[in-house]
């Protein structure tokens, strides 16, 4: 028994090895008229396999050309793909420039922090900062399985924001997967530096 893994690789596996063998046979037919008829029969079989293929006719003949390694000499009813078009290298994926301050947090967290800086004080900002703390801890733990103290996360957030978001005077428990457990020592009062405290308790 011959396993598929030991046979030649199929250029278009979705059509199966039986259709590929038909194409290989068409390449061996010397009579041009017979070869043309064989190719049309193969395309009809391919059409029945994928009746809803977008731009069907053009793609079916393209696929036949590809499966024959562009060696099938027939009269194609439409212009088909050329070898140089089929083997075009993919375009280079552009990557964002600029250094990441802390790679274990990642660029997305940096973007979240930057957005938090634009929000006005209030419920929306409180909830968003909460999500940032949770994500920062998740990302940190992904890099360091030994864990991290919440005060380290809070201090990193303060450094990121240059002190604009300073939660050092609050008792906060960050629980990834749930809400950040926050216990404000002075709920509705202002701290000594004039920053508004979180009103909600978690």
N, CA, C and O of each residue as an XYZ file, in Angstrom:
808
protein
N       0.845     -1.203      0.000
C       0.000      0.000      0.000
C       0.878      1.250      0.000
O       1.818      1.361      0.787
N       0.563      2.176     -0.880
C       1.347      3.413     -0.990
C       0.624      4.544     -0.275
O      -0.503      4.898     -0.621
N       1.284      5.101      0.720
C       0.682      6.181      1.496
C       0.846      7.510      0.769
O       1.803      7.717      0.023
N      -0.122      8.416      1.008
C      -0.059      9.726      0.363
C       1.191     10.499      0.751
O       1.698     11.301     -0.033
N       1.692     10.259      1.961
C       2.871     10.984      2.431
C       4.115     10.643      1.614
O       5.103     11.377      1.631
N       4.051      9.514      0.897
C       5.194      9.105      0.084
C       5.013      9.480     -1.381
O       5.908      9.261     -2.197
N       3.880     10.033     -1.706
C       3.628     10.460     -3.079
C       3.978     11.936     -3.226
O       4.218     12.632     -2.239
N       4.002     12.402     -4.468
C       4.403     13.785     -4.701
C       3.366     14.747     -4.109
O       2.179     14.432     -4.019
N       3.832     15.885     -3.723
C       2.972     16.880     -3.081
C       2.006     17.475     -4.100
O       2.390     17.793     -5.226
N       0.747     17.619     -3.688
C      -0.269     18.173     -4.579
C      -0.193     19.699     -4.581
O      -0.145     20.308     -3.512
N      -0.182     20.327     -5.752
C      -0.157     21.803     -5.786
C      -1.442     22.413     -5.250
O      -1.414     23.480     -4.636
N      -2.583     21.735     -5.480
C      -3.871     22.196     -4.955
C      -4.576     20.992     -4.303
O      -5.368     20.315     -4.958
N      -4.300     20.729     -3.043
C      -4.823     19.530     -2.373
C      -6.344     19.479     -2.303
O      -6.914     18.398     -2.153
N      -7.013     20.623     -2.408
C      -8.467     20.632     -2.272
C      -9.170     19.830     -3.368
O     -10.314     19.412     -3.189
N      -8.501     19.613     -4.493
C      -9.109     18.831     -5.577
C      -8.846     17.339     -5.438
O      -9.481     16.529     -6.113
N      -7.931     16.982     -4.586
C      -7.657     15.567     -4.368
C      -6.687     14.983     -5.377
O      -6.383     15.582     -6.410
N      -6.211     13.792     -5.041
C      -5.211     13.153     -5.881
C      -5.796     12.588     -7.179
O      -5.088     12.469     -8.179
N      -7.084     12.241     -7.163
C      -7.701     11.684     -8.377
C      -7.734     12.711     -9.500
O      -7.404     12.397    -10.644
N      -8.134     13.952     -9.171
C      -8.161     15.010    -10.187
C      -6.743     15.321    -10.650
O      -6.517     15.581    -11.832
N      -5.793     15.296     -9.729
C      -4.404     15.563    -10.113
C      -3.903     14.508    -11.091
O      -3.159     14.820    -12.021
N      -4.307     13.270    -10.884
C      -3.905     12.202    -11.812
C      -4.517     12.427    -13.197
O      -3.893     12.123    -14.213
N      -5.750     12.965    -13.231
C      -6.370     13.285    -14.529
C      -5.550     14.342    -15.260
O      -5.324     14.250    -16.467
N      -5.113     15.341    -14.511
C      -4.310     16.407    -15.112
C      -2.975     15.842    -15.606
O      -2.511     16.181    -16.694
N      -2.370     14.983    -14.798
C      -1.108     14.367    -15.210
C      -1.301     13.547    -16.486
O      -0.431     13.522    -17.356
N      -2.452     12.879    -16.586
C      -2.737     12.092    -17.785
C      -2.916     12.997    -19.007
O      -2.464     12.670    -20.105
N      -3.577     14.130    -18.803
C      -3.795     15.067    -19.920
C      -2.468     15.538    -20.495
O      -2.363     15.785    -21.697
N      -1.460     15.663    -19.646
C      -0.140     16.100    -20.107
C       0.520     15.080    -21.034
O       1.405     15.422    -21.818
N       0.087     13.842    -20.938
C       0.700     12.784    -21.761
C       0.000     12.582    -23.097
O       0.494     11.841    -23.947
N      -1.156     13.237    -23.295
C      -1.922     13.066    -24.535
C      -1.270     13.870    -25.660
O      -1.114     15.086    -25.552
N      -0.902     13.200    -26.710
C      -0.200     13.864    -27.814
C      -1.153     14.598    -28.757
O      -0.823     15.674    -29.255
N      -2.317     14.032    -29.003
C      -3.268     14.663    -29.918
C      -3.858     15.907    -29.260
O      -4.434     15.823    -28.175
N      -3.718     17.057    -29.910
C      -4.138     18.320    -29.299
C      -5.644     18.374    -29.074
O      -6.095     18.849    -28.032
N      -6.434     17.890    -30.044
C      -7.890     17.932    -29.905
C      -8.347     17.053    -28.748
O      -9.225     17.432    -27.973
N      -7.753     15.897    -28.644
C      -8.110     14.995    -27.543
C      -7.672     15.585    -26.202
O      -8.374     15.469    -25.197
N      -6.499     16.217    -26.207
C      -5.995     16.839    -24.980
C      -6.900     17.982    -24.550
O      -7.148     18.172    -23.360
N      -7.396     18.748    -25.526
C      -8.322     19.845    -25.237
C      -9.613     19.295    -24.622
O     -10.122     19.841    -23.642
N     -10.130     18.226    -25.195
C     -11.365     17.632    -24.695
C     -11.179     17.096    -23.282
O     -12.064     17.226    -22.437
N     -10.030     16.498    -23.036
C      -9.726     15.969    -21.699
C      -9.671     17.103    -20.672
O     -10.186     16.967    -19.562
N      -9.042     18.220    -21.047
C      -8.940     19.362    -20.138
C     -10.320     19.917    -19.799
O     -10.584     20.260    -18.646
N     -11.193     20.008    -20.786
C     -12.543     20.518    -20.552
C     -13.338     19.578    -19.634
O     -14.130     20.028    -18.806
N     -13.112     18.267    -19.794
C     -13.770     17.299    -18.911
C     -13.285     17.471    -17.475
O     -14.076     17.410    -16.534
N     -11.995     17.682    -17.314
C     -11.432     17.871    -15.971
C     -12.020     19.124    -15.315
O     -12.372     19.102    -14.135
N     -12.126     20.209    -16.078
C     -12.683     21.447    -15.537
C     -14.142     21.255    -15.151
O     -14.590     21.816    -14.151
N     -14.887     20.478    -15.918
C     -16.285     20.199    -15.560
C     -16.371     19.453    -14.232
O     -17.254     19.722    -13.417
N     -15.452     18.519    -14.022
C     -15.417     17.796    -12.743
C     -15.074     18.749    -11.605
O     -15.684     18.695    -10.537
N     -14.110     19.608    -11.832
C     -13.716     20.594    -10.819
C     -14.867     21.552    -10.520
O     -15.061     21.960     -9.375
N     -15.628     21.909    -11.556
C     -16.771     22.808    -11.399
C     -17.833     22.170    -10.499
O     -18.443     22.850     -9.673
N     -18.050     20.869    -10.663
C     -19.046     20.184     -9.835
C     -18.593     20.067     -8.377
O     -19.418     19.960     -7.470
N     -17.292     20.089     -8.165
C     -16.763     19.992     -6.800
C     -16.908     21.312     -6.060
O     -17.122     21.324     -4.847
N     -16.794     22.425     -6.780
C     -16.889     23.757     -6.167
C     -17.850     24.615     -6.980
O     -17.419     25.519     -7.697
N     -19.157     24.338     -6.875
C     -20.139     25.060     -7.701
C     -20.294     26.534     -7.310
O     -20.765     27.337     -8.116
N     -19.912     26.891     -6.108
C     -20.096     28.271     -5.635
C     -18.787     29.052     -5.597
O     -18.684     30.055     -4.892
N     -17.822     28.613     -6.326
C     -16.537     29.304     -6.345
C     -16.680     30.682     -6.994
O     -17.153     30.773     -8.126
N     -16.285     31.752     -6.306
C     -16.381     33.094     -6.902
C     -15.531     33.201     -8.168
O     -14.450     32.619     -8.252
N     -16.034     33.954     -9.153
C     -15.328     34.102    -10.423
C     -14.911     32.723    -10.928
O     -13.751     32.481    -11.261
N     -15.900     31.826    -10.974
C     -15.644     30.401    -11.135
C     -14.829     30.037    -12.365
O     -13.804     29.365    -12.252
N     -15.272     30.473    -13.543
C     -14.628     30.015    -14.782
C     -13.149     30.385    -14.823
O     -12.297     29.557    -15.145
N     -12.862     31.631    -14.495
C     -11.463     32.076    -14.540
C     -10.614     31.284    -13.535
O      -9.500     30.866    -13.852
N     -11.135     31.087    -12.355
C     -10.347     30.405    -11.321
C     -10.159     28.926    -11.633
O      -9.098     28.364    -11.364
N     -11.181     28.296    -12.197
C     -11.042     26.874    -12.532
C      -9.937     26.653    -13.558
O      -9.130     25.734    -13.419
N      -9.903     27.491    -14.580
C      -8.851     27.356    -15.591
C      -7.491     27.746    -15.018
O      -6.466     27.169    -15.383
N      -7.489     28.722    -14.124
C      -6.242     29.053    -13.413
C      -5.740     27.836    -12.646
O      -4.557     27.500    -12.696
N      -6.648     27.187    -11.941
C      -6.266     26.025    -11.136
C      -5.761     24.878    -12.008
O      -4.827     24.169    -11.633
N      -6.380     24.702    -13.166
C      -5.912     23.659    -14.076
C      -4.482     23.954    -14.529
O      -3.649     23.049    -14.592
N      -4.204     25.200    -14.839
C      -2.854     25.588    -15.254
C      -1.847     25.338    -14.130
O      -0.739     24.859    -14.371
N      -2.244     25.667    -12.908
C      -1.358     25.476    -11.754
C      -1.095     23.990    -11.527
O       0.042     23.590    -11.275
N      -2.145     23.173    -11.617
C      -1.999     21.739    -11.371
C      -1.157     21.060    -12.437
O      -0.575     20.002    -12.197
N      -1.095     21.668    -13.611
C      -0.260     21.109    -14.685
C       1.131     21.721    -14.694
O       1.924     21.476    -15.604
N       1.419     22.517    -13.675
C       2.703     23.217    -13.594
C       2.921     24.090    -14.825
O       4.049     24.289    -15.276
N       1.810     24.606    -15.357
C       1.799     25.523    -16.503
C       2.354     24.882    -17.778
O       2.854     25.572    -18.667
N       2.257     23.552    -17.851
C       2.810     22.838    -19.001
C       1.732     22.283    -19.930
O       2.051     21.677    -20.953
N       0.460     22.484    -19.583
C      -0.617     21.921    -20.399
C      -0.875     22.831    -21.602
O      -1.348     23.957    -21.451
N      -0.565     22.337    -22.773
C      -0.695     23.113    -24.017
C      -2.094     22.908    -24.594
O      -2.341     21.948    -25.325
N      -3.004     23.823    -24.256
C      -4.380     23.772    -24.762
C      -4.828     25.189    -25.080
O      -4.122     26.156    -24.794
N      -6.003     25.300    -25.671
C      -6.587     26.616    -25.933
C      -7.476     26.992    -24.742
O      -8.622     26.551    -24.650
N      -6.947     27.793    -23.852
C      -7.718     28.221    -22.693
C      -8.803     29.199    -23.129
O      -8.534     30.074    -23.953
N     -10.016     29.079    -22.603
C     -11.100     29.979    -22.998
C     -10.970     31.388    -22.417
O     -11.731     32.285    -22.780
N     -10.025     31.576    -21.533
C      -9.792     32.900    -20.945
C      -8.310     33.005    -20.610
O      -7.578     32.016    -20.631
N      -7.898     34.193    -20.310
C      -6.490     34.397    -19.953
C      -6.256     33.834    -18.552
O      -6.969     34.185    -17.612
N      -5.279     32.979    -18.417
C      -5.027     32.329    -17.131
C      -3.779     32.916    -16.472
O      -2.990     33.639    -17.081
N      -3.651     32.569    -15.218
C      -2.526     33.054    -14.432
C      -1.205     32.579    -15.040
O      -1.122     31.491    -15.610
N      -0.180     33.415    -14.905
C       1.140     33.083    -15.433
C       2.038     32.616    -14.281
O       1.813     32.975    -13.125
N       3.052     31.818    -14.607
C       3.930     31.299    -13.539
C       4.524     32.395    -12.672
O       4.607     32.252    -11.452
N       4.941     33.494    -13.303
C       5.562     34.566    -12.524
C       4.564     35.261    -11.604
O       4.952     35.839    -10.589
N       3.291     35.207    -11.951
C       2.257     35.788    -11.086
C       1.924     34.870     -9.922
O       1.592     35.329     -8.830
N       2.018     33.561    -10.168
C       1.670     32.583     -9.134
C       2.733     32.508     -8.050
O       2.417     32.231     -6.893
N       3.965     32.747     -8.403
C       5.070     32.583     -7.457
C       5.557     33.922     -6.892
O       6.698     34.034     -6.444
N       4.698     34.917     -6.916
C       5.073     36.216     -6.348
C       5.219     36.088     -4.836
O       4.356     35.520     -4.166
N       6.302     36.611     -4.314
C       6.516     36.564     -2.862
C       5.522     37.482     -2.167
O       5.199     38.544     -2.699
N       5.035     37.107     -1.007
C       4.090     37.967     -0.278
C       4.739     39.281      0.120
O       5.949     39.353      0.338
N       3.920     40.314      0.212
C       4.436     41.618      0.600
C       4.917     41.585      2.051
O       4.369     40.875      2.894
N       5.922     42.349      2.303
C       6.482     42.415      3.649
C       5.463     43.047      4.603
O       4.876     44.086      4.301
N       5.269     42.416      5.733
C       4.340     42.944      6.731
C       5.009     44.100      7.462
O       6.069     43.921      8.062
N       4.403     45.284      7.418
C       5.027     46.414      8.105
C       4.887     46.293      9.615
O       3.817     45.961     10.124
N       5.958     46.560     10.315
C       5.938     46.545     11.767
C       6.090     47.963     12.286
O       6.784     48.790     11.695
N       5.436     48.224     13.387
C       5.497     49.566     13.949
C       6.893     49.842     14.482
O       7.529     48.990     15.103
N       7.345     51.050     14.222
C       8.656     51.459     14.712
C       8.537     51.975     16.138
O       7.441     52.215     16.645
N       9.664     52.134     16.755
C       9.666     52.697     18.102
C       9.873     51.630     19.158
O       9.380     50.508     19.042
N      10.599     51.997     20.170
C      10.892     51.073     21.249
C       9.700     50.944     22.199
O       8.933     51.886     22.398
N       9.572     49.749     22.778
C       8.571     49.510     23.808
C       9.253     49.681     25.156
O      10.311     49.099     25.398
N       8.663     50.464     26.019
C       9.308     50.768     27.289
C       9.520     49.511     28.124
O      10.613     49.279     28.641
N       8.485     48.711     28.253
C       8.568     47.447     28.982
C       7.961     46.360     28.103
O       6.745     46.317     27.918
N       8.797     45.489     27.563
C       8.309     44.505     26.608
C       7.322     43.523     27.220
O       6.471     42.980     26.516
N       7.428     43.289     28.514
C       6.509     42.332     29.122
C       5.087     42.884     29.199
O       4.139     42.113     29.352
N       4.921     44.194     29.097
C       3.574     44.756     29.047
C       3.057     44.843     27.610
O       1.869     44.640     27.359
N       3.945     45.140     26.681
C       3.550     45.177     25.284
C       3.024     46.522     24.821
O       2.717     47.403     25.624
N       2.927     46.655     23.511
C       2.524     47.922     22.906
C       1.042     48.224     23.109
O       0.645     49.386     23.189
N       0.222     47.167     23.193
C      -1.213     47.399     23.366
C      -1.492     48.052     24.710
O      -2.305     48.972     24.798
N      -0.824     47.583     25.755
C      -1.006     48.182     27.080
C      -0.536     49.631     27.063
O      -1.168     50.492     27.675
N       0.550     49.906     26.379
C       1.020     51.289     26.286
C      -0.031     52.165     25.618
O      -0.244     53.308     26.023
N      -0.688     51.628     24.592
C      -1.756     52.383     23.930
C      -2.937     52.607     24.847
O      -3.547     53.676     24.827
N      -3.269     51.601     25.658
C      -4.374     51.741     26.618
C      -4.074     52.833     27.642
O      -4.941     53.632     27.994
N      -2.834     52.848     28.107
C      -2.443     53.865     29.092
C      -2.504     55.251     28.472
O      -2.972     56.197     29.106
N      -2.034     55.376     27.242
C      -2.078     56.666     26.562
C      -3.520     57.151     26.411
O      -3.807     58.340     26.554
N      -4.428     56.199     26.116
C      -5.839     56.578     25.988
C      -6.425     56.992     27.331
O      -7.216     57.932     27.406
N      -6.033     56.287     28.394
C      -6.537     56.635     29.731
C      -6.158     58.056     30.109
O      -6.898     58.737     30.819
N      -5.015     58.493     29.637
C      -4.552     59.849     29.949
C      -5.447     60.910     29.318
O      -5.469     62.053     29.776
N      -6.175     60.549     28.286
C      -7.026     61.528     27.600
C      -8.432     61.604     28.192
O      -9.204     62.496     27.840
N      -8.768     60.679     29.086
C     -10.119     60.635     29.644
C     -10.270     61.605     30.819
O      -9.327     61.842     31.574
N     -11.453     62.149     30.952
C     -11.745     63.002     32.097
C     -12.001     62.148     33.328
O     -12.396     60.987     33.226
N     -11.767     62.750     34.506
C     -12.009     62.024     35.744
C     -13.473     61.619     35.839
O     -14.368     62.404     35.527
N     -13.704     60.391     36.271
C     -15.076     59.923     36.394
C     -15.169     58.419     36.268
O     -14.159     57.716     36.269
N     -16.387     57.936     36.158
C     -16.663     56.507     36.148
C     -15.961     55.792     34.994
O     -15.395     54.715     35.180
N     -15.996     56.389     33.811
C     -15.398     55.753     32.647
C     -13.903     55.557     32.836
O     -13.367     54.490     32.537
N     -13.235     56.586     33.330
C     -11.794     56.487     33.525
C     -11.455     55.484     34.608
O     -10.480     54.745     34.479
N     -12.236     55.444     35.669
C     -11.990     54.494     36.754
C     -12.060     53.062     36.243
O     -11.194     52.242     36.548
N     -13.091     52.769     35.467
C     -13.254     51.416     34.924
C     -12.124     51.066     33.970
O     -11.632     49.937     33.962
N     -11.713     52.047     33.163
C     -10.663     51.791     32.179
C      -9.324     51.556     32.859
O      -8.571     50.673     32.448
N      -9.015     52.332     33.891
C      -7.782     52.138     34.648
C      -7.780     50.758     35.304
O      -6.752     50.083     35.367
N      -8.945     50.360     35.788
C      -9.085     49.032     36.385
C      -8.705     47.939     35.385
O      -7.973     47.010     35.726
N      -9.203     48.052     34.150
C      -8.884     47.083     33.108
C      -7.393     47.093     32.775
O      -6.798     46.046     32.520
N      -6.806     48.270     32.780
C      -5.373     48.382     32.495
C      -4.557     47.653     33.554
O      -3.617     46.929     33.225
N      -4.910     47.839     34.825
C      -4.191     47.176     35.904
C      -4.272     45.657     35.763
O      -3.276     44.956     35.941
N      -5.461     45.158     35.443
C      -5.649     43.723     35.280
C      -4.801     43.202     34.122
O      -4.143     42.169     34.244
N      -4.820     43.921     32.999
C      -4.063     43.478     31.824
C      -2.565     43.544     32.080
O      -1.824     42.664     31.643
N      -2.114     44.569     32.777
C      -0.693     44.680     33.109
C      -0.238     43.492     33.943
O       0.841     42.942     33.721
N      -1.069     43.102     34.902
C      -0.684     41.973     35.759
C      -0.690     40.669     34.963
O       0.193     39.831     35.141
N      -1.683     40.495     34.087
C      -1.730     39.291     33.242
C      -0.464     39.189     32.389
O       0.165     38.134     32.311
N      -0.104     40.303     31.752
C       1.062     40.295     30.869
C       2.354     40.056     31.647
O       3.250     39.359     31.170
N       2.445     40.627     32.829
C       3.650     40.455     33.651
C       3.799     38.993     34.051
O       4.893     38.433     33.976
N       2.689     38.369     34.478
C       2.731     36.974     34.914
C       3.065     36.047     33.749
O       3.698     35.008     33.940
N       2.641     36.422     32.545
C       2.957     35.609     31.373
C       4.465     35.534     31.136
O       4.969     34.539     30.615
N       5.176     36.588     31.520
C       6.629     36.618     31.369
C       7.334     36.044     32.588
O       8.391     35.423     32.469
N       6.746     36.254     33.757
C       7.380     35.833     35.010
C       6.391     34.988     35.792
O       5.498     35.517     36.454
N       6.550     33.685     35.716
C       5.610     32.776     36.353
C       5.644     32.857     37.877
O       4.735     32.363     38.543
N       6.683     33.475     38.430
C       6.775     33.597     39.882
C       5.791     34.621     40.434
O       5.600     34.720     41.646
N       5.165     35.385     39.532
C       4.175     36.362     39.977
C       4.772     37.738     40.198
O       5.963     37.958     39.977
N       3.937     38.653     40.633
C       4.363     40.030     40.852
C       3.448     40.657     41.896
O       2.252     40.367     41.941
N       4.008     41.504     42.719
C       3.208     42.194     43.717
C       2.405     43.303     43.055
O       2.860     43.936     42.103
N       1.201     43.528     43.577
C       0.328     44.547     42.997
C       0.972     45.931     43.055
O       0.775     46.751     42.157
N       1.734     46.186     44.104
C       2.335     47.520     44.234
C       3.336     47.788     43.117
O       3.568     48.938     42.746
N       3.931     46.714     42.581
C       4.849     46.884     41.449
C       4.069     47.322     40.209
O       4.516     48.204     39.477
N       2.916     46.715     39.972
C       2.082     47.092     38.838
C       1.628     48.543     38.971
O       1.664     49.311     38.009
N       1.195     48.907     40.191
C       0.718     50.276     40.437
C       1.835     51.287     40.231
O       1.607     52.371     39.694
N       3.050     50.929     40.660
C       4.190     51.831     40.487
C       4.562     51.970     39.009
O       4.909     53.060     38.554
N       4.490     50.863     38.262
C       4.789     50.937     36.833
C       3.774     51.828     36.112
O       4.135     52.581     35.207
N       2.510     51.739     36.515
C       1.495     52.598     35.904
C       1.787     54.063     36.212
O       1.616     54.929     35.354
N       2.227     54.336     37.434
C       2.567     55.717     37.797
C       3.734     56.229     36.953
O       3.734     57.379     36.514
N       4.725     55.371     36.731
C       5.880     55.767     35.924
C       5.488     55.991     34.469
O       5.962     56.930     33.829
N       4.621     55.124     33.950
C       4.151     55.285     32.575
C       3.471     56.635     32.376
O       3.656     57.287     31.348
N       2.689     57.046     33.357
C       1.898     58.273     33.239
C       2.593     59.475     33.846
O       2.007     60.554     33.935
N       3.856     59.296     34.270
C       4.630     60.382     34.884
C       3.888     60.988     36.064
O       3.892     62.202     36.267
N       3.250     60.116     36.838
C       2.576     60.552     38.058
C       1.145     61.008     37.884
O       0.473     61.319     38.868
N       0.658     61.055     36.635
C      -0.713     61.522     36.412
C      -1.743     60.550     36.979
O      -2.807     60.968     37.435
N      -1.432     59.259     36.954
C      -2.303     58.257     37.576
C      -1.501     57.617     38.697
O      -0.715     56.698     38.468
N      -1.706     58.106     39.896
C      -0.941     57.658     41.062
C      -1.897     57.035     42.069
O      -2.700     57.729     42.691
N      -1.802     55.728     42.221
C      -2.689     54.989     43.124
C      -1.931     54.433     44.315
O      -2.417     53.525     44.990
N      -0.741     54.969     44.582
C       0.105     54.421     45.632
C      -0.509     54.552     47.018
O      -0.206     53.754     47.905
N      -1.375     55.556     47.221
C      -1.943     55.774     48.546
C      -3.219     54.980     48.775
O      -3.924     55.203     49.760
N      -3.520     54.054     47.870
C      -4.742     53.270     48.003
C      -4.422     51.798     48.189
O      -3.414     51.300     47.688
N      -5.272     51.126     48.898
C      -5.125     49.692     49.087
C      -5.852     48.993     47.943
O      -7.082     48.997     47.892
N      -5.099     48.397     47.031
C      -5.676     47.832     45.817
C      -5.236     46.375     45.667
O      -4.064     46.044     45.850
N      -6.175     45.533     45.340
C      -5.875     44.131     45.052
C      -6.303     43.841     43.614
O      -7.485     43.923     43.281
N      -5.347     43.507     42.782
C      -5.614     43.265     41.363
C      -5.772     41.763     41.150
O      -4.865     40.986     41.449
N      -6.922     41.366     40.634
C      -7.205     39.950     40.419
C      -7.490     39.698     38.947
O      -8.614     39.941     38.506
N      -6.520     39.220     38.161
C      -6.776     38.919     36.756
C      -7.893     37.895     36.601
O      -7.943     36.891     37.312
N      -8.772     38.168     35.671
C      -9.910     37.286     35.456
C     -11.157     37.784     36.151
O     -12.270     37.383     35.809
N     -10.974     38.656     37.125
C     -12.098     39.270     37.824
C     -11.889     40.773     37.822
O     -11.082     41.286     37.046
N     -12.601     41.477     38.673
C     -12.382     42.906     38.801
C     -11.195     43.159     39.704
O     -10.881     42.351     40.578
N     -10.542     44.278     39.487
C      -9.491     44.674     40.409
C     -10.163     45.011     41.732
O     -11.117     45.787     41.773
N      -9.659     44.423     42.812
C     -10.257     44.653     44.122
C      -9.638     45.918     44.711
O      -8.475     45.929     45.115
N     -10.421     46.957     44.751
C      -9.895     48.255     45.166
C     -10.615     48.704     46.429
O     -11.844     48.674     46.494
N      -9.864     49.111     47.412
C     -10.424     49.598     48.666
C      -9.825     50.968     48.944
O      -8.705     51.080     49.441
N     -10.566     51.982     48.624
C     -10.071     53.332     48.817
C     -10.126     53.699     50.292
O     -11.140     53.507     50.964
N      -9.043     54.217     50.763
C      -9.004     54.621     52.163
C      -9.789     55.906     52.399
O     -10.282     56.144     53.502
N      -9.901     56.715     51.384
C     -10.657     57.963     51.501
C     -11.586     58.050     50.298
O     -11.223     58.614     49.265
N     -12.782     57.493     50.432
C     -13.651     57.287     49.277
C     -13.901     58.534     48.462
O     -13.495     58.602     47.302
N     -14.549     59.502     49.029
C     -14.979     60.648     48.244
C     -14.160     61.893     48.536
O     -14.468     62.973     48.034
N     -13.114     61.746     49.349
C     -12.278     62.899     49.675
C     -11.130     63.012     48.699
O     -10.829     62.072     47.963
N     -10.515     64.124     48.698
C      -9.335     64.336     47.879
C      -8.097     64.032     48.708
O      -8.058     64.291     49.911
N      -7.093     63.483     48.053
C      -5.846     63.192     48.745
C      -5.080     64.489     48.956
O      -5.492     65.553     48.493
N      -3.963     64.386     49.658
C      -3.182     65.574     49.983
C      -2.653     66.276     48.742
O      -2.443     67.489     48.759
N      -2.433     65.526     47.661
C      -1.915     66.159     46.452
C      -3.018     66.654     45.537
O      -2.737     67.103     44.425
N      -4.279     66.583     45.979
C      -5.375     67.160     45.207
C      -6.010     66.225     44.227
O      -6.937     66.632     43.527
N      -5.556     64.956     44.130
C      -6.152     64.029     43.184
C      -7.419     63.443     43.742
O      -7.513     63.175     44.940
N      -8.398     63.241     42.882
C      -9.694     62.710     43.294
C      -9.571     61.208     43.534
O      -8.956     60.492     42.743
N     -10.158     60.741     44.625
C     -10.134     59.326     44.943
C     -11.207     58.584     44.170
O     -12.200     59.169     43.738
N     -10.988     57.269     44.000
C     -12.034     56.449     43.411
C     -13.241     56.432     44.354
O     -13.087     56.299     45.568
N     -14.419     56.565     43.796
C     -15.626     56.564     44.606
C     -16.130     55.166     44.881
O     -16.709     54.908     45.937
N     -15.910     54.237     43.917
C     -16.475     52.915     44.084
C     -15.535     52.031     44.898
O     -14.325     52.255     44.938
N     -16.108     51.039     45.535
C     -15.333     50.008     46.211
C     -15.543     48.703     45.499
O     -16.649     48.402     45.050
N     -14.475     47.912     45.391
C     -14.578     46.635     44.721
C     -14.130     45.535     45.688
O     -14.135     44.358     45.329
